[in-house]
Amino acid sequence: EYQDLSPNDPNLLGNGDDPGDPYYRILIDQSQEEIVSKLEELKAIIESGEIKQWDFRTLKAIWFGQHLYQPLLHMQDKIVEISPVPLNKGERLFVDDLKQFHDNDGGFFSGKEMYLLRNLSKGRGVGFFEAGNFHPDFILWLLVDGKQHVVFVDPKGIRNIGATDPKIQFYAEIKKIEERLANDAVKLHSFIVSNTPSHMMRMLWSMEKADMQARHVLFQEEDKDTYVRWMLEKVIE
């Protein structure tokens, strides 16, 4: 059943039923004074509402104004325990690429609005039974001409995923969900952003790149400067 995102949706960190619910929970040994001090610095930045570069070793705050809360966290090496889990490399690159396109869109967003939300994992986030309890990493909204396009985006390696896997086929299955909504103002879309190169998938799937793109599989590294525009243009096609 379709419903609007409510202010206390668990995906909106810090806006749950509990007023004291934090953005992130970070488990750390108090003896690690340097890390504790740096995290207190980040906490103060968040509470002030200031957008300021912050990083510590391989932990980094990602600021993107179109995301529904600030910041997102990326951690390359596990130096602390963080919940929700920080962005992995592919997820961080997707946010970076989307931000780059949004900030240098050449007029694409004229008359349009875009918002992004990182989807939580099983149990709290948005999942789809139709695709094997698939929980795409991101939910993107593109508002244009009175229509709300809801786009589920999942950056991932696909080397070990078959072409008939429910996550790949969800680009078509989600249209059946859209039909059941019977709301012409809401359109649903699904994309996989692959960090596995297309030449490898061509061998594994015996499929040309254009056929993979037709299944809404995009290639993050080789099409870094074009895949975000291609995706959004496909959405409003």
C-alpha positions in Angstrom: 0.0 0.0 0.0 1.3 3.4 -0.9 1.5 6.1 1.7 3.3 9.4 2.0 6.5 9.6 4.0 5.6 10.6 7.6 7.7 12.9 9.8 8.4 10.0 12.2 9.5 7.5 9.5 12.5 5.6 10.8 14.4 6.4 7.6 14.5 10.1 8.8 17.2 9.8 11.4 16.6 12.0 14.5 12.9 12.3 13.8 11.5 9.1 15.3 8.8 8.7 17.9 11.4 9.2 20.6 12.4 12.9 20.7 15.8 11.8 22.0 16.4 9.4 19.1 19.8 10.3 17.7 20.9 10.6 14.1 23.5 7.9 14.6 24.5 5.5 17.3 28.3 5.2 17.6 29.9 2.6 19.9 33.3 3.5 21.0 35.7 2.8 23.9 36.0 6.0 26.0 39.7 5.4 26.3 40.1 6.3 22.6 40.2 10.0 23.5 41.1 11.3 20.0 38.2 9.6 18.4 35.8 10.7 21.1 37.0 14.3 20.7 36.5 14.3 17.0 33.0 12.8 17.3 32.0 15.4 19.8 33.2 18.0 17.2 30.9 16.3 14.6 28.0 16.3 17.0 28.4 20.0 17.6 28.5 20.7 13.9 25.2 18.7 13.4 23.5 20.5 16.3 24.5 23.9 15.0 23.1 23.1 11.5 26.4 24.2 10.0 27.6 22.6 6.8 31.3 22.0 7.4 33.8 19.6 6.1 34.6 17.0 8.7 36.6 13.8 8.5 38.7 11.6 10.7 41.0 8.9 9.3 38.7 7.0 7.0 35.4 8.3 8.5 33.9 11.2 6.6 30.7 13.3 6.8 28.9 13.7 3.4 26.8 16.9 3.1 24.2 17.0 0.3 21.4 19.6 0.7 18.9 17.5 -1.2 19.2 14.6 1.2 16.4 14.7 3.8 18.8 14.8 6.7 22.5 15.8 7.2 25.1 14.5 7.1 25.5 11.0 5.6 28.5 9.1 6.9 31.1 7.1 4.9 33.7 4.9 6.5 36.3 3.0 4.5 37.9 1.1 7.4 36.0 0.0 10.4 37.4 2.2 13.1 34.1 2.5 15.2 30.7 0.8 15.3 28.1 3.0 13.7 24.3 2.4 13.3 22.8 2.8 10.7 25.8 1.3 8.8 27.8 4.1 7.0 27.8 4.4 3.3 30.0 2.0 1.5 32.2 3.1 -1.4 29.6 2.6 -4.2 26.9 4.3 -2.2 29.2 7.3 -1.4 30.1 7.6 -5.1 26.5 7.6 -6.1 25.7 10.5 -3.6 28.8 12.3 -4.9 27.8 11.8 -8.6 24.2 12.9 -7.9 25.4 16.0 -6.0 27.8 16.9 -8.9 25.0 16.6 -11.4 22.5 18.6 -9.2 25.0 21.4 -8.7 26.0 21.5 -12.4 22.8 20.4 -14.1 22.8 22.9 -17.0 19.1 23.7 -16.4 17.8 20.2 -16.0 16.2 20.9 -12.7 14.4 24.1 -13.9 10.7 23.5 -12.8 11.6 20.3 -11.0 12.4 19.3 -7.4 14.6 16.5 -6.3 15.0 14.9 -2.9 17.1 11.9 -1.7 16.8 9.5 1.3 19.0 6.7 2.2 16.8 3.6 2.8 17.4 1.6 6.0 17.9 -2.1 6.0 15.4 -4.9 6.7 13.0 -4.3 9.5 13.0 -0.5 9.3 13.4 0.5 5.7 11.2 0.1 2.6 11.4 -3.4 1.2 9.7 -5.3 -1.6 8.5 -8.9 -1.1 8.1 -9.1 -4.9 11.9 -8.9 -5.3 12.9 -11.3 -2.6 12.6 -8.7 0.2 14.8 -6.3 -1.7 15.7 -3.1 0.2 17.2 -0.6 -2.3 19.8 1.6 -0.8 18.2 4.9 -1.8 14.8 6.5 -2.4 14.9 9.5 -4.8 11.9 11.7 -5.5 11.7 13.8 -8.6 8.7 16.2 -8.8 7.8 17.4 -12.2 4.6 18.6 -13.9 2.4 17.6 -11.0 3.8 14.1 -10.9 5.8 12.4 -8.2 8.4 10.0 -9.5 9.6 7.7 -6.8 12.9 6.1 -7.8 14.6 3.3 -6.0 18.3 3.2 -6.6 20.7 0.4 -5.5 24.5 0.9 -6.1 26.1 -2.5 -5.9 28.5 -5.0 -7.5 26.6 -7.4 -9.7 29.3 -9.9 -10.7 27.5 -12.7 -8.7 24.0 -11.7 -9.7 22.2 -13.3 -12.6 20.3 -11.4 -15.3 17.1 -13.0 -14.0 17.7 -12.2 -10.4 14.6 -10.4 -8.8 16.7 -7.4 -8.0 17.6 -6.9 -11.7 14.1 -7.7 -12.9 12.6 -5.3 -10.4 12.7 -2.5 -13.0 9.7 -4.3 -14.6 8.0 -5.7 -11.5 7.8 -2.2 -9.9 5.6 -1.1 -12.8 3.1 -3.8 -11.7 3.1 -2.2 -8.2 2.6 1.2 -9.9 -0.5 -0.2 -11.7 -1.9 -1.4 -8.4 -1.5 2.0 -6.9 -3.9 3.4 -9.6 -2.6 6.9 -9.0 -1.6 8.7 -12.1 0.3 11.3 -10.1 2.7 8.7 -8.7 5.2 6.9 -10.9 7.6 4.2 -9.6 11.0 3.3 -11.0 14.0 1.1 -10.1 17.6 1.2 -11.1 20.8 -0.7 -10.3 24.0 1.3 -10.3 26.7 -1.3 -11.0 30.3 -0.8 -9.9 31.1 -4.0 -11.9 32.2 -3.0 -15.4 29.9 -3.7 -18.4 32.6 -5.7 -20.3 32.7 -8.2 -17.5 28.9 -8.4 -17.3 28.7 -8.8 -21.1 30.7 -12.1 -20.7 28.7 -13.3 -17.7 25.3 -12.4 -19.0 25.9 -12.9 -22.7 24.2 -9.5 -23.2 25.2 -6.2 -24.8 25.5 -3.1 -22.7 22.5 -1.5 -24.3 20.3 -4.5 -23.3 21.6 -4.2 -19.7 20.7 -0.4 -19.7 17.3 -1.3 -21.0 16.9 -3.3 -17.8 17.9 -0.1 -15.9 21.4 -1.4 -15.0 23.8 1.6 -15.1 27.5 1.6 -14.9 29.0 3.8 -12.3 32.6 4.0 -13.2 32.8 4.0 -16.9 29.8 6.3 -17.3 30.6 8.5 -14.3 29.8 11.8 -16.0 26.6 10.6 -17.8 24.7 7.9 -15.9 22.9 10.2 -13.5 21.5 12.4 -16.3 20.6 9.2 -18.2 18.7 7.8 -15.3 16.7 11.0 -14.5 15.9 11.6 -18.2 14.6 8.0 -18.4 12.4 8.6 -15.3 10.6 11.5 -17.0 10.7 10.1 -20.5 
